[in-house]
């Protein structure tokens, strides 16, 4: 479901689907806009995932492929990464960045629509994409992940933590409220472990970054 369709349904428009200049320069903008801190955080978060050499990893909304290149460093020839993306400009960058990595592949696929995977992956990863969907579509994504993971497989969500926006510093409140879509404003109010428990996940774990404003949430497929 694209941004135009969401808008017509009176659902707040997401800023997750990026095109134009922002898409073509996505990684650079994040790097310079955060003075390099975002890149370092990603490297740390991916290290916290605990990737094993033979892991099969599903990356939902893989973007430019930057995260997949970082994850691929931990894999042997027996491991693999499958990235899902729909943005043409992101896909072009993915193909350039991941060229030559035979165990990293890309599918042009919406992550909230039915996926052709069942009990196939050890890990699933979604980075700053989950908050950009309405609740009903987040559930579809989580259920897609549940089906795609092997029993005991791990779902990693790198995104905003739950926090009280009014308890944050004035400058962060301005940046978050002005820069992020209303879907993100709602996302930080949800008790995600409780929600994921209702969708079949348990054995949760956390890693926090940027003064606990960002979290890597681990949820394990029950059974």
C-alpha positions as CSV (number, residue, x, y, z in Angstrom):
1,X,0.0,0.0,0.0
2,X,1.7,3.2,-1.2
3,X,1.7,6.6,0.4
4,X,-1.0,7.9,-1.9
5,X,-3.4,5.0,-1.1
6,X,-2.8,5.6,2.6
7,X,-3.6,9.2,2.3
8,X,-6.9,8.5,0.6
9,X,-7.9,6.2,3.5
10,X,-7.3,9.0,5.9
11,X,-4.3,7.2,7.4
12,X,-1.3,9.5,8.3
13,X,1.3,9.5,5.5
14,X,4.4,7.6,6.2
15,X,7.9,9.0,5.6
16,X,9.4,5.5,5.3
17,X,9.0,5.3,1.5
18,X,11.6,7.8,0.2
19,X,12.2,8.9,-3.4
20,X,14.1,11.5,-5.3
21,X,17.1,13.2,-3.8
22,X,16.5,11.7,-0.3
23,X,16.5,8.2,-1.7
24,X,19.6,8.7,-3.9
25,X,21.6,10.1,-1.1
26,X,20.0,8.3,1.8
27,X,23.1,6.8,3.5
28,X,25.1,10.0,3.1
29,X,22.4,12.2,4.5
30,X,22.1,9.9,7.6
31,X,25.8,9.9,8.0
32,X,26.4,13.6,7.8
33,X,23.1,14.5,9.6
34,X,24.1,12.5,12.6
35,X,27.8,13.4,12.4
36,X,28.6,9.8,11.8
37,X,26.8,8.5,14.9
38,X,24.1,6.8,13.0
39,X,26.6,4.6,11.1
40,X,28.4,3.7,14.3
41,X,25.1,2.8,16.0
42,X,24.1,0.5,13.0
43,X,27.4,-1.3,13.3
44,X,26.9,-1.8,17.0
45,X,23.3,-2.9,16.7
46,X,24.2,-5.5,14.0
47,X,27.0,-6.8,16.2
48,X,24.4,-7.2,19.0
49,X,22.2,-9.4,16.7
50,X,24.7,-12.2,17.2
51,X,24.8,-13.4,13.6
52,X,26.1,-17.0,13.2
53,X,28.1,-17.9,10.0
54,X,25.4,-20.1,8.6
55,X,22.4,-17.9,9.5
56,X,19.7,-17.3,6.9
57,X,18.5,-13.7,7.4
58,X,15.4,-11.9,6.1
59,X,15.8,-8.1,5.9
60,X,12.5,-6.3,5.5
61,X,12.7,-2.9,3.8
62,X,16.4,-3.4,3.1
63,X,16.8,0.0,1.4
64,X,20.2,0.7,-0.1
65,X,21.7,-2.6,1.1
66,X,24.0,-0.9,3.6
67,X,22.8,-3.0,6.5
68,X,23.0,-6.2,4.4
69,X,26.7,-5.5,3.6
70,X,27.3,-5.1,7.4
71,X,25.5,-8.3,8.2
72,X,27.2,-10.2,5.4
73,X,30.6,-9.7,7.0
74,X,29.5,-12.2,9.7
75,X,28.3,-14.9,7.3
76,X,30.2,-17.8,5.8
77,X,29.4,-19.3,2.4
78,X,26.7,-21.3,4.1
79,X,24.8,-18.2,5.3
80,X,22.5,-16.0,3.2
81,X,20.6,-12.7,3.3
82,X,17.4,-12.0,1.4
83,X,16.4,-8.3,1.3
84,X,12.9,-7.1,0.5
85,X,12.5,-3.6,-1.1
86,X,10.1,-1.8,-3.5
87,X,11.8,1.6,-4.0
88,X,13.4,1.7,-7.4
89,X,16.2,4.2,-6.4
90,X,16.9,2.1,-3.3
91,X,17.0,-1.1,-5.4
92,X,19.6,0.5,-7.7
93,X,21.8,1.3,-4.8
94,X,21.3,-2.1,-3.3
95,X,22.5,-3.8,-6.5
96,X,25.6,-1.6,-6.6
97,X,26.5,-2.0,-2.9
98,X,25.9,-5.8,-2.8
99,X,27.4,-6.6,-6.2
100,X,29.7,-9.6,-5.9
101,X,28.1,-10.9,-2.7
102,X,26.6,-14.2,-4.0
103,X,24.8,-14.9,-0.7
104,X,23.0,-11.6,-0.6
105,X,19.9,-11.4,-2.8
106,X,17.0,-8.9,-3.4
107,X,13.3,-9.4,-3.9
108,X,11.1,-6.6,-5.2
109,X,8.4,-7.2,-2.6
110,X,6.1,-5.2,-0.2
111,X,6.7,-6.4,3.4
112,X,3.1,-6.0,4.5
113,X,1.8,-8.3,1.7
114,X,1.9,-12.1,1.8
115,X,5.5,-13.4,1.6
116,X,6.5,-16.7,-0.1
117,X,8.5,-18.0,2.9
118,X,7.7,-20.5,5.6
119,X,10.0,-21.8,8.3
120,X,13.0,-20.7,6.2
121,X,15.0,-18.0,8.2
122,X,17.0,-18.0,11.4
123,X,16.7,-14.3,11.8
124,X,14.5,-11.4,10.5
125,X,15.7,-7.8,10.7
126,X,13.7,-4.5,10.1
127,X,15.5,-1.2,10.6
128,X,13.5,2.1,11.0
129,X,10.7,0.8,8.8
130,X,8.2,-0.7,11.3
131,X,7.1,2.6,12.8
132,X,6.1,3.9,9.3
133,X,3.1,1.6,9.0
134,X,-0.4,1.8,10.6
135,X,-1.0,-0.7,13.3
136,X,-3.0,-3.1,11.1
137,X,-0.1,-3.3,8.7
138,X,2.4,-3.8,11.4
139,X,0.5,-6.8,12.5
140,X,0.6,-8.1,8.9
141,X,4.4,-7.6,8.8
142,X,4.9,-9.4,12.2
143,X,2.8,-12.3,11.1
144,X,4.7,-12.5,7.8
145,X,7.9,-12.7,9.9
146,X,6.5,-15.3,12.2
147,X,5.6,-17.5,9.2
148,X,9.0,-16.9,7.6
149,X,11.1,-17.8,10.7
150,X,12.1,-21.3,11.7
151,X,10.8,-22.3,15.2
152,X,13.0,-20.5,17.7
153,X,13.9,-17.9,15.0
154,X,14.7,-14.4,16.1
155,X,12.9,-11.2,15.0
156,X,15.0,-8.0,15.5
157,X,13.4,-4.6,15.3
158,X,15.7,-1.6,15.2
159,X,13.5,1.4,15.7
160,X,12.4,4.0,18.2
161,X,12.0,2.9,21.8
162,X,8.9,3.5,23.8
163,X,9.2,6.8,25.6
164,X,7.3,9.9,26.8
165,X,8.0,12.6,24.3
166,X,7.2,15.3,26.9
167,X,10.0,14.0,29.1
168,X,12.6,14.6,26.3
169,X,14.8,17.6,25.8
170,X,13.2,20.5,24.0
171,X,15.4,20.1,20.9
172,X,14.6,16.4,20.6
173,X,10.9,17.1,20.9
174,X,11.1,19.6,18.1
175,X,13.1,17.3,15.8
176,X,10.9,14.3,16.5
177,X,7.5,16.0,16.3
178,X,8.4,18.1,13.2
179,X,10.6,15.6,11.4
180,X,8.8,12.3,12.0
181,X,5.4,11.3,10.7
182,X,2.3,10.9,13.0
183,X,2.7,7.1,12.7
184,X,6.0,7.4,14.6
185,X,4.4,9.6,17.2
186,X,1.9,6.8,17.9
187,X,4.6,4.0,17.6
188,X,6.5,5.2,20.7
189,X,3.3,4.9,22.9
190,X,2.8,1.1,22.1
191,X,4.0,-1.6,24.5
192,X,5.7,-3.6,21.8
193,X,6.6,-6.7,23.9
194,X,3.0,-7.1,24.9
195,X,1.9,-6.6,21.3
196,X,4.4,-9.1,19.9
197,X,3.5,-11.6,22.6
198,X,0.0,-11.6,21.2
199,X,1.4,-12.3,17.7
200,X,3.3,-15.5,18.8
201,X,6.7,-14.1,20.0
202,X,8.3,-14.4,23.4
203,X,11.8,-14.4,25.0
204,X,12.4,-10.7,24.4
205,X,15.7,-8.9,24.7
206,X,16.8,-5.3,24.4
207,X,19.8,-3.2,23.4
208,X,19.4,0.6,23.7
209,X,21.2,3.5,21.9
210,X,21.0,7.3,21.9
211,X,20.0,7.7,25.5
212,X,17.5,4.9,25.2
213,X,15.6,6.7,22.4
214,X,16.5,3.9,20.0
215,X,16.1,0.2,20.7
216,X,17.1,-3.1,19.1
217,X,14.2,-5.3,20.3
218,X,14.6,-9.1,19.9
219,X,11.5,-11.3,19.8
220,X,11.7,-15.1,19.4
221,X,9.2,-17.2,17.5
222,X,7.5,-19.4,20.1
223,X,7.6,-23.1,19.6
